[in-house]
Amino acid sequence: MTEEKKTVKKTAAKTTKKAAPAKTTAKKADVEVKLSNATYATGKRKDSVARVYLIAGKGQIIVNGIPMTEYFRRPVLQMIIAQPFGITKRETAYDVHAIVMGGGLSGQAGAVKHGISKALEKAEPDLRKTLKSAGFLTRDSRVVERKHFGRHKARRSTQFSKR
């Protein structure tokens, strides 16, 4: 009897493990179908890289599978991401799906903003002048300076000793 219970428990455990991935693959496939007709662009800022997909929709922004307001909790970062839509008056015209990697939150927000701007330009070439004059199509090339030999940090030198 104990052997029968063990086999029943093992089979029950196997079926529960297999059922969970099937649901996630269905969601991934659903997202892939939606993104197949999307406008794609890559945005960069500091060490962050954002892959941005722009789809005609209601203005929903999703970053790494999470709504923008939950991923970027600071209002300043949310404002940075919404700038390209505000300047072109397209707040509710497109949905955004962004996949961001690397860097911190401010760099990621800048990368998403750059990607959205480039995707908007691809979707509607008439907006290029507006986005370009605002400086949204230019990649912000400022990065952290490397540490130099003989220094404490990039520029911080050793403490001066008079005696």
C-alpha positions as CSV (number, residue, x, y, z in Angstrom):
1,M,0.0,0.0,0.0
2,T,2.8,2.4,0.7
3,E,4.2,1.8,-2.7
4,E,0.9,2.7,-4.3
5,K,0.7,6.0,-2.3
6,K,4.2,6.9,-3.4
7,T,3.5,6.4,-7.1
8,V,0.2,8.4,-6.8
9,K,2.1,11.2,-5.1
10,K,4.8,11.2,-7.8
11,T,2.4,11.2,-10.7
12,A,0.4,14.0,-9.0
13,A,3.6,16.0,-8.6
14,K,4.6,15.5,-12.2
15,T,1.3,16.6,-13.6
16,T,1.3,19.8,-11.6
17,K,4.8,20.7,-12.7
18,K,4.0,20.2,-16.3
19,A,0.8,22.2,-16.3
20,A,2.4,25.5,-15.2
21,P,4.8,26.0,-18.2
22,A,2.0,25.3,-20.7
23,K,0.1,28.4,-19.5
24,T,3.2,30.6,-19.8
25,T,4.0,29.4,-23.3
26,A,0.4,30.2,-24.4
27,K,0.9,33.8,-23.1
28,K,4.3,34.1,-24.9
29,A,2.8,32.9,-28.1
30,D,-0.1,35.4,-27.8
31,V,2.3,38.2,-27.2
32,E,4.5,37.1,-30.2
33,V,1.4,37.2,-32.5
34,K,0.6,40.8,-31.3
35,L,4.2,41.9,-31.8
36,S,4.5,40.5,-35.3
37,N,2.8,43.5,-36.8
38,A,4.5,46.0,-34.5
39,T,7.0,48.7,-35.2
40,Y,10.4,47.8,-33.6
41,A,13.2,50.0,-32.5
42,T,16.1,49.8,-30.1
43,G,16.8,52.5,-27.6
44,K,20.0,53.0,-25.6
45,R,21.1,55.1,-22.6
46,K,24.2,54.5,-20.3
47,D,24.4,50.7,-19.9
48,S,20.8,50.1,-20.7
49,V,19.4,48.7,-23.9
50,A,15.6,48.7,-24.6
51,R,13.8,46.7,-27.3
52,V,10.6,48.6,-28.0
53,Y,7.6,47.3,-29.9
54,L,5.0,49.9,-30.9
55,I,1.4,48.7,-31.7
56,A,-1.7,50.7,-32.5
57,G,-3.7,50.7,-29.3
58,K,-5.0,52.7,-26.3
59,G,-1.8,54.0,-24.7
60,Q,-0.8,51.1,-22.5
61,I,2.9,50.9,-21.7
62,I,4.3,47.5,-20.5
63,V,8.0,47.2,-19.5
64,N,9.4,43.6,-19.0
65,G,5.8,42.3,-18.7
66,I,4.9,44.7,-16.0
67,P,2.8,47.9,-16.4
68,M,5.0,51.1,-16.5
69,T,3.5,52.5,-13.3
70,E,4.6,49.4,-11.3
71,Y,8.1,49.0,-13.0
72,F,9.0,52.7,-12.8
73,R,7.5,53.8,-9.5
74,R,9.0,57.3,-9.5
75,P,6.8,59.9,-11.3
76,V,9.9,61.5,-12.9
77,L,10.8,58.2,-14.7
78,Q,7.1,57.8,-15.8
79,M,7.2,61.4,-17.1
80,I,10.5,60.7,-19.0
81,I,8.9,57.7,-20.8
82,A,5.7,59.7,-21.7
83,Q,7.6,62.6,-23.2
84,P,7.7,61.4,-26.8
85,F,3.9,60.8,-26.8
86,G,3.2,64.2,-25.2
87,I,5.3,66.2,-27.7
88,T,3.7,64.4,-30.7
89,K,0.2,64.4,-29.2
90,R,-0.1,60.6,-29.5
91,E,-0.8,59.7,-25.8
92,T,-3.6,57.2,-26.6
93,A,-2.7,56.2,-30.1
94,Y,-0.1,53.4,-29.4
95,D,0.6,50.5,-27.0
96,V,4.2,49.9,-26.1
97,H,5.9,46.6,-25.1
98,A,9.4,47.2,-24.0
99,I,12.1,44.7,-23.0
100,V,14.9,46.4,-21.0
101,M,18.2,45.1,-19.9
102,G,21.2,46.5,-18.0
103,G,21.9,49.6,-16.0
104,G,19.7,51.3,-13.4
105,L,16.2,52.6,-13.5
106,S,17.0,56.1,-14.8
107,G,19.1,54.6,-17.6
108,Q,16.4,52.1,-18.4
109,A,13.8,54.9,-18.6
110,G,16.0,56.9,-20.9
111,A,16.5,53.8,-23.1
112,V,12.8,53.2,-23.3
113,K,12.2,56.9,-24.2
114,H,14.8,56.7,-27.0
115,G,13.3,53.5,-28.3
116,I,9.8,54.9,-28.3
117,S,11.0,58.0,-30.2
118,K,12.7,55.9,-32.8
119,A,9.7,53.6,-33.2
120,L,7.4,56.6,-33.5
121,E,9.6,58.0,-36.3
122,K,9.5,54.7,-38.1
123,A,5.7,54.4,-37.7
124,E,5.0,58.0,-38.8
125,P,7.9,59.7,-40.7
126,D,6.1,63.0,-40.4
127,L,7.0,63.2,-36.7
128,R,10.7,63.2,-37.3
129,K,11.1,67.0,-37.3
130,T,9.2,67.3,-34.0
131,L,11.2,64.5,-32.3
132,K,14.5,65.6,-33.7
133,S,14.0,69.2,-32.5
134,A,13.2,68.0,-29.0
135,G,16.4,65.9,-29.0
136,F,14.7,62.5,-28.6
137,L,16.2,60.8,-31.6
138,T,19.8,61.5,-30.4
139,R,21.4,58.8,-28.2
140,D,22.7,60.3,-25.0
141,S,26.3,59.1,-25.1
142,R,27.3,60.1,-21.5
143,V,28.5,57.1,-19.6
144,V,30.4,56.6,-16.4
145,E,34.1,57.3,-16.7
146,R,36.5,54.5,-16.0
147,K,38.7,54.3,-12.9
148,H,42.2,55.4,-13.6
149,F,45.4,53.9,-12.3
150,G,46.9,55.6,-9.2
151,R,43.6,57.2,-8.3
152,H,40.9,56.3,-5.8
153,K,38.1,56.7,-8.4
154,A,37.9,58.1,-11.9
155,R,39.2,61.6,-10.9
156,R,39.6,61.5,-7.1
157,S,43.4,61.6,-6.3
158,T,45.1,60.6,-3.1
159,Q,44.9,62.9,-0.1
160,F,47.7,65.5,0.1
161,S,49.9,65.3,3.1
162,K,51.9,68.4,4.1
163,R,54.3,66.6,6.4
